[in-house]
Amino acid sequence: MAQYLIQRIIQSFSNGNETLQNDLPDKFRSFVGITAQQLSITKTNIYGYSCYNPNAVDVFLKFYNFIPTIGITVPIWTVQIPSLNSVVLQGSEVLFNGEVIHVAITTGYLDSDIGVPPIDSLIQITYK
């Protein structure tokens, strides 16, 4: 079973504008692995992600709006990460939001796919 590294970093944006500071994402979570990982337990806005795939096959990062059963639960967002490549999407606009956000990685695009990548991918999610 893959080992997981979950790291939470709180960053403050010091630009003197308190309203803007409160609107910007301030949490980052990084992890490696495949099994669904919980990102939040309260209403959460997702602002971006950065993914690295060291595998010789494409992998798919899937976002869920509740605790998923991988291969059965339909994700709310799926991102393809090409083999031996990175994908980055960061910004100040909310991509989507929800409660009890979970993420997982599979080797297939279909919601029913449960393939486990041979090598752990590194994922960083930006949220507030």
Contact map, one row per residue, 1 for C-alpha under 8 A:
11100000000000000000000000000000000000000000000000000000000000000000000000000000000000000000000000000000000000000000000000000000
11110000000000000000000000000001110000000000000000000000000000000000000000000000000000000000000000000000000000000000000100000000
11111000000000000000000000000001100000000000000000000000000000000000000000000000000000000000000000000000000000000000000000000000
01111100000000000000000000000011100000000000000000000000000000000000000000000000000000000000000000000000000000000000000000000000
00111110000000000000000000000111000000000000000000000000000000000000000000000000000000000000000000000000000000000000000000000000
00011111000000000000000000001111000000000000000000000000000000000000000000000000000000000000000000000000000000000000000000000000
00001111100000000000000000011110000000000000000000000000000000000000000000000000000000000000000000000000000000000000000000000000
00000111110000000000000000111100000000000000000000000000000000000000000000000000000000000000000000000000000000000000000000000000
00000011111000000000000000111000000000000000000000000000000000000000000000000000000000000000000000000000000000000000000000000000
00000001111100000000000001110000000000000000000000000000000000000000000000000000000000000000000000000000000000000000000000000000
00000000111110000000000001100000000000000000000000000000000000000000000000000000000000000000000000000000000000000000000000000000
00000000011111000000100001000000000000000000000000000000000000000000000000000000000000000000000000000000000000000000000000000000
00000000001111100000100101000000000000000000000000000000000000000000000000000000000000000000000000000000000000000000000000000000
00000000000111111000100000000000000000000000000000000000000000000000000000000000000000000000000000000000000000000000000000000000
00000000000011111000100000000000000000000000000000000000000000000000000000000000000000000000000000000000000000000000000000000000
00000000000001111100000000000000000000000000000000000000000000000000000000000000000000000000000000000000000000000000000000000000
00000000000001111111100000000000000000000000000000000000000000000000000000000000000000000000000000000000000000000000000000000000
00000000000000011111110000000000000000000000000000000000000000000000000000000000000000000000000000000000000000000000000000000000
00000000000000001111111000000000000000000000000000000000000000000000000000000000000000000000000000000000000000000000000000000000
00000000000000001111111100000000000000000000000000000000000000000000000000000000000000000000000000000000000000000000000000000000
00000000000111101111111100000000000000000000000000000000000000000000000000000000000000000000000000000000000000000000000000000000
00000000000000000111111110000000000000000000000000000000000000000000000000000000000000000000000000000000000000000000000000000000
00000000000000000011111110000000000000000000000000000000000000000000000000000000000000000000000000000000000000000000000000000000
00000000000010000001111111000000000000000000000000000000000000000000000000000000000000000001000000000000000000000000000000000001
00000000000000000000011111100000000000000000001000000000000000000000000000000000000000000001000000000000000000000000000000000111
00000000011110000000000111110000000000000000000000000000000000000000000000000000000000000000000000000000000000000000000000000111
00000001111000000000000011111000000000000000000000000000000000000000000000000000000000000000000000000000000000000000000000000111
00000011110000000000000001111100000000000000000000000000000000000000000000000000000000000000000000000000000000000000000000011110
00000111100000000000000000111110000000100000000000000000000000000000000000000000000000000000000000000000000000000000000000011100
00001111000000000000000000011111000000000000000000000000000000000000000000000000000000000000000000000000000000000000000001111000
00011110000000000000000000001111100000000000000000000000000000000000000000000000000000000000000000000000000000000000000001110000
01111100000000000000000000000111110000000000000000000000000000000000000000000000000000000000000000000000000000000000000111100000
01110000000000000000000000000011111000000000000000000000000000000000000000000000000000000000000000000001100000000000000111000000
01000000000000000000000000000001111100000000000000000000000000000000000000000000000000000000000000000001110000000001100100000000
00000000000000000000000000000000111110000000000000000000000000000000000000000000000000000000000000000001100000000000000000000000
00000000000000000000000000000000011111000000000000000000000000000011010000000000000000000000000000000111100000000000000000000000
00000000000000000000000000000000001111100000000000000000000000000000000000000000000000000000000000000111000000000000000000000000
00000000000000000000000000000000000111111000000000000000000000000010000000000000000000000000000000011110000000000000000000000000
00000000000000000000000000001000000011111000000000000000000000000000000000000000000000000000000000011110000000000000000000000000
00000000000000000000000000000000000001111111000000000000000000000000000000000000000000000000000000111100000000000000000000000000
00000000000000000000000000000000000001111110000000000000000000000000000000000000000000000000000000111000000000000000000000000000
00000000000000000000000000000000000000011111000000000000000000000000000000000000000000000000000001110000000000000000000000000000
00000000000000000000000000000000000000011111100000000000000000000000000000000000000000000000000011110000000000000000000000000000
00000000000000000000000000000000000000010111110000000000000000000000000000000000000000000000000011111000000000000000000000000011
00000000000000000000000000000000000000000011111000000000000000000000000000000000000000000000011111000000000000000000000000000011
00000000000000000000000000000000000000000001111100000000000000000000000000000000000000000000011110000000000000000000000000001111
00000000000000000000000010000000000000000000111110000000000000000000000000000000000000000111111100000000000000000000000000001111
00000000000000000000000000000000000000000000011111000000000000000000000000000000000000011110011000000000000000000000000000001110
00000000000000000000000000000000000000000000001111100000000000000000000000000000000000111100000000000000000000000000000000111100
00000000000000000000000000000000000000000000000111110000000000000000000000000000000001111100000000000000000000000000000000111000
00000000000000000000000000000000000000000000000011111000000000000000000000000000100001110000000000000000000000000000000011110000
00000000000000000000000000000000000000000000000001111100000000000000000000000000100111100000000000000000000000000000000011100000
00000000000000000000000000000000000000000000000000111110011000000000000000000000111111000000000000000000000000000000000111000000
00000000000000000000000000000000000000000000000000011111000000000000000000000000001110000000000000000000000000000000001110000000
00000000000000000000000000000000000000000000000000001111111000000000000000000000001100000000000000000000000000000000111110000000
00000000000000000000000000000000000000000000000000000111110000000000000000000000001100000000000000000000000000000000000000000000
00000000000000000000000000000000000000000000000000000011111000000000000000000000011100000000000000000000001000000000100000000000
00000000000000000000000000000000000000000000000000001011111100000000000000000001111000000000000000000000001100000000000000000000
00000000000000000000000000000000000000000000000000001010111110000000000000000001111000000000000000000000111110000000100000000000
00000000000000000000000000000000000000000000000000000000011111000000000000000111100000000000000000000000111110000000000000000000
00000000000000000000000000000000000000000000000000000000001111100000000000000111100000000000000000000011110000000000000000000000
00000000000000000000000000000000000000000000000000000000000111110000000000111110000000000000000000000011110000000000000000000000
00000000000000000000000000000000000000000000000000000000000011111000000000111100000000000000000000001111000000000000000000000000
00000000000000000000000000000000000000000000000000000000000001111111000011111000000000000000000000001110000000000000000000000000
00000000000000000000000000000000000000000000000000000000000000111110000000110000000000000000000001111100000000000000000000000000
00000000000000000000000000000000000000000000000000000000000000011111000000000000000000000000000000111100000000000000000000000000
00000000000000000000000000000000000101000000000000000000000000011111100000000000000000000000000000011100000000000000000000000000
00000000000000000000000000000000000100000000000000000000000000010111110110000000000000000000000000000100000000000000000000000000
00000000000000000000000000000000000000000000000000000000000000000011111110000000000000000000000000000000000000000000000000000000
00000000000000000000000000000000000100000000000000000000000000000001111110000000000000000000000000000001000000111100000000000000
00000000000000000000000000000000000000000000000000000000000000000000111111000000000000000000000000000000000000111100000000000000
00000000000000000000000000000000000000000000000000000000000000000001111111000000000000000000000000000000000000110000000000000000
00000000000000000000000000000000000000000000000000000000000000010001111111100000000000000000000000000000000000110000000000000000
00000000000000000000000000000000000000000000000000000000000000010000001111110000000000000000000000000000000000100000000000000000
00000000000000000000000000000000000000000000000000000000000001111000000011111100000000000000000000000000000000100000000000000000
00000000000000000000000000000000000000000000000000000000000001111000000001111100000000000000000000000000000000000000000000000000
00000000000000000000000000000000000000000000000000000000000001110000000000111110000000000000000000000000000000000000000000000000
00000000000000000000000000000000000000000000000000000000000111100000000000111111000000000000000000000000000010000000000000000000
00000000000000000000000000000000000000000000000000000000000111000000000000001111100000000000000000000000000000000000000000000000
00000000000000000000000000000000000000000000000000000000011110000000000000000111110000000000000000000000000010000000000000000000
00000000000000000000000000000000000000000000000000111000011110000000000000000011111011100000000000000000000000000000000000000000
00000000000000000000000000000000000000000000000000001000111000000000000000000001111111100000000000000000000000000000000000000000
00000000000000000000000000000000000000000000000000001111111000000000000000000000111110000000000000000000000000000000000000000000
00000000000000000000000000000000000000000000000000011111100000000000000000000000011111000000000000000000000000000000000000000000
00000000000000000000000000000000000000000000000000011100000000000000000000000000111111100000000000000000000000000000000000000000
00000000000000000000000000000000000000000000000001111000000000000000000000000000110111110000000000000000000000000000000000000000
00000000000000000000000000000000000000000000000011110000000000000000000000000000110011111000000000000000000000000000000000000000
00000000000000000000000000000000000000000000000111100000000000000000000000000000000001111100000000000000000000000000000000000000
00000000000000000000000000000000000000000000000111000000000000000000000000000000000000111110000000000000000000000000000000000000
00000000000000000000000000000000000000000000001111000000000000000000000000000000000000011111000000000000000000000000000000000100
00000000000000000000000000000000000000000000001100000000000000000000000000000000000000001111110000000000000000000000000000000000
00000000000000000000000110000000000000000000001000000000000000000000000000000000000000000111110000000000000000000000000000000000
00000000000000000000000000000000000000000000001000000000000000000000000000000000000000000011111000000000000000000000000000000000
00000000000000000000000000000000000000000000111100000000000000000000000000000000000000000011111110000000000000000000000000000000
00000000000000000000000000000000000000000000111100000000000000000000000000000000000000000000111110000000000000000000000000000000
00000000000000000000000000000000000000000000111000000000000000000000000000000000000000000000011111000000000000000000000000000000
00000000000000000000000000000000000000000011110000000000000000000000000000000000000000000000011111100000000000000000000000000000
00000000000000000000000000000000000000000111100000000000000000001000000000000000000000000000000111111000000000000000000000000000
00000000000000000000000000000000000000011111000000000000000000001100000000000000000000000000000011111000000000000000000000000000
00000000000000000000000000000000000001111111000000000000000000001110000000000000000000000000000001111100000000000000000000000000
00000000000000000000000000000000000001111001000000000000000000111110000000000000000000000000000001111110000000000000000000000000
00000000000000000000000000000000000111110000000000000000000000111111000000000000000000000000000000011111000000000000000000000000
00000000000000000000000000000000000111100000000000000000000011110000000000000000000000000000000000001111100000000000000000000000
00000000000000000000000000000000111110000000000000000000000011100000010000000000000000000000000000000111110000000000000000000000
00000000000000000000000000000000111100000000000000000000001111000000000000000000000000000000000000000011111000000001100000000000
00000000000000000000000000000000010000000000000000000000001111000000000000000000000000000000000000000001111110001111100000000000
00000000000000000000000000000000000000000000000000000000111100000000000000000000000000000000000000000000111110001111100000000000
00000000000000000000000000000000000000000000000000000000011100000000000000000000000000000000000000000000011111001110000000000000
00000000000000000000000000000000000000000000000000000000001100000000000000000101000000000000000000000000011111101000000000000000
00000000000000000000000000000000000000000000000000000000000000000000000000000000000000000000000000000000000111111000000000000000
00000000000000000000000000000000000000000000000000000000000000000000011111100000000000000000000000000000000011111000000000000000
00000000000000000000000000000000000000000000000000000000000000000000011110000000000000000000000000000000000001111100000000000000
00000000000000000000000000000000000000000000000000000000000000000000011000000000000000000000000000000000011111111110000000000000
00000000000000000000000000000000000000000000000000000000000000000000011000000000000000000000000000000000011100011111000000000000
00000000000000000000000000000000000000000000000000000000000000000000000000000000000000000000000000000000011100001111100000000000
00000000000000000000000000000000010000000000000000000000000000000000000000000000000000000000000000000000111000000111110000000000
00000000000000000000000000000000010000000000000000000010101000000000000000000000000000000000000000000000111000000011111100000000
00000000000000000000000000000000000000000000000000000010000000000000000000000000000000000000000000000000000000000001111100000000
00000000000000000000000000000000000000000000000000000110000000000000000000000000000000000000000000000000000000000000111110000000
01000000000000000000000000000001110000000000000000001110000000000000000000000000000000000000000000000000000000000000111111000000
00000000000000000000000000000001100000000000000000111110000000000000000000000000000000000000000000000000000000000000001111100000
00000000000000000000000000000111100000000000000000111000000000000000000000000000000000000000000000000000000000000000000111110000
00000000000000000000000000000111000000000000000011110000000000000000000000000000000000000000000000000000000000000000000011111000
00000000000000000000000000011110000000000000000011100000000000000000000000000000000000000000000000000000000000000000000001111100
00000000000000000000000000011100000000000000011111000000000000000000000000000000000000000000000000000000000000000000000000111110
00000000000000000000000011111000000000000000011110000000000000000000000000000000000000000100000000000000000000000000000000011111
00000000000000000000000011110000000000000001111100000000000000000000000000000000000000000000000000000000000000000000000000001111
00000000000000000000000111100000000000000001111000000000000000000000000000000000000000000000000000000000000000000000000000000111
